[in-house]
Structure formats: C-alpha cells, structure tokens
Amino acid sequence: MSGIERIAAERTRQIEEEGYSVHHDDRHSKRELQWAALAYIDFPQADSRPHFFWPWDAASWKPTGIPLRDLAMAGALIAAEMDRLLRIEARNAARGDARPTDKESGVAK
C-alpha cells in the first residue's frame, strides 16, 4: 500500500470508526487539525504524555510508536484540514468572495 493509500485509509477510519466527520472538522477553526498532525510528525513514538503541540485532551493522544502508522495519522489530519479550508473557500466563492482563506482562522480576509 502506498503512502497516499495509507493516508486515505486512515482518514476513512477516522470518519467511520472515530466519528470525525466533516461537520466535526469544521468546528476546528484555530488550526487544531494542523497542530495535531504536527504533533504526530514531531513525536512519532508511543508515549502517554501528549506532545506540547497536541491541541486536545490527553485521552485523545494516541501515537502508536510505529512510524508508518503515525505518519498516516498525521497525513489524514492534514487532509482533513485541507478539506476544511477547501470547504470554506467554496462557501466564500459561492458568495462571490474568491479571496483565499486566512491562514490563522480559515476566514476569508
């Protein structure tokens, strides 16, 4: 399985097994998905303490210590954030506002 296939499979797992739908992702407007991905990239070892970039509670910190698995989780979080920003841009474009989203909030400026 290629890297992109692993990321896609992990994103599907996040949605189907964890319940992290696009509606859930859309509530994370302060780059939380991006920070979570960075935590898995920067700290790819199993540890009970969340990485300092981790934006959520300790119970949701689940690195496996398996580099390919943790990178797939990070990639899926990046894909989720990209999709969230693309949905914002599509809504903005539908309103006639074609400006790119603000890098901090995801809101068009």
C-alpha positions as CSV (number, residue, x, y, z in Angstrom):
1,M,0.0,0.0,0.0
2,S,1.4,3.4,-1.0
3,G,1.7,6.4,1.4
4,I,-1.3,8.2,-0.1
5,E,-3.3,5.0,0.2
6,R,-2.4,4.6,3.8
7,I,-3.4,8.2,4.5
8,A,-6.7,7.8,2.7
9,A,-7.4,4.6,4.6
10,E,-6.6,6.3,7.9
11,R,-8.9,9.2,7.0
12,T,-11.7,6.8,6.2
13,R,-11.0,5.1,9.6
14,Q,-11.2,8.4,11.4
15,I,-14.5,9.1,9.9
16,E,-16.1,5.7,10.1
17,E,-14.7,4.4,13.4
18,E,-13.9,7.6,15.4
19,G,-16.8,9.7,14.1
20,Y,-14.7,12.6,13.0
21,S,-17.0,13.8,10.2
22,V,-16.6,16.9,8.1
23,H,-19.1,18.6,10.5
24,H,-16.8,17.7,13.4
25,D,-13.7,19.0,11.5
26,D,-15.4,22.3,10.6
27,R,-15.6,23.2,14.3
28,H,-11.8,23.3,14.5
29,S,-11.2,26.7,13.1
30,K,-8.0,27.5,15.0
31,R,-5.7,25.1,13.1
32,E,-6.2,22.3,15.6
33,L,-6.1,19.6,12.9
34,Q,-2.8,21.0,11.6
35,W,-1.3,21.2,15.1
36,A,-2.4,17.6,15.8
37,A,-0.7,16.4,12.6
38,L,2.5,18.2,13.6
39,A,2.4,16.5,17.0
40,Y,2.3,13.1,15.3
41,I,5.1,14.0,12.9
42,D,7.3,15.6,15.5
43,F,6.8,12.9,18.2
44,P,6.3,9.6,16.4
45,Q,6.8,7.4,19.5
46,A,4.3,5.9,21.8
47,D,4.2,8.0,25.0
48,S,1.4,8.6,27.5
49,R,2.1,12.3,27.6
50,P,0.7,14.4,24.8
51,H,3.2,16.3,22.6
52,F,3.1,20.0,23.5
53,F,1.6,20.8,20.1
54,W,-1.4,18.5,20.8
55,P,-4.5,20.7,20.8
56,W,-6.9,18.4,22.7
57,D,-7.1,16.4,25.9
58,A,-4.6,13.7,26.8
59,A,-7.1,10.9,26.3
60,S,-7.2,11.6,22.6
61,W,-3.4,11.4,22.2
62,K,-2.8,8.0,20.6
63,P,0.6,7.6,18.9
64,T,1.5,4.0,18.1
65,G,5.2,4.3,18.0
66,I,5.1,2.8,14.5
67,P,6.4,5.5,12.1
68,L,4.3,4.5,9.1
69,R,1.1,4.3,11.2
70,D,1.8,7.6,13.0
71,L,2.7,9.4,9.7
72,A,-0.6,8.0,8.2
73,M,-2.5,9.6,11.1
74,A,-0.6,12.9,10.6
75,G,-1.4,12.8,6.8
76,A,-5.0,12.1,7.4
77,L,-5.2,15.1,9.8
78,I,-3.5,17.3,7.2
79,A,-6.0,16.1,4.6
80,A,-8.9,16.8,7.0
81,E,-7.5,20.4,7.5
82,M,-7.1,20.9,3.7
83,D,-10.6,19.7,3.1
84,R,-11.9,22.1,5.8
85,L,-10.2,25.0,4.2
86,L,-11.4,24.0,0.7
87,R,-15.0,23.9,2.1
88,I,-14.5,27.5,3.4
89,E,-13.2,28.7,0.1
90,A,-16.1,27.0,-1.8
91,R,-18.6,28.7,0.5
92,N,-16.8,32.1,0.1
93,A,-16.7,31.6,-3.7
94,A,-20.4,30.8,-3.7
95,R,-21.0,34.2,-2.0
96,G,-18.8,35.9,-4.7
97,D,-15.7,36.2,-2.4
98,A,-12.8,34.4,-4.2
99,R,-10.1,35.6,-1.7
100,P,-8.1,32.8,-0.1
101,T,-8.8,31.8,3.4
102,D,-6.9,33.5,6.2
103,K,-4.1,31.2,7.4
104,E,-4.9,31.6,11.0
105,S,-8.7,31.4,11.2
106,G,-9.8,29.9,7.9
107,V,-11.9,33.0,7.3
108,A,-11.6,35.0,4.1
109,K,-9.9,38.3,4.6
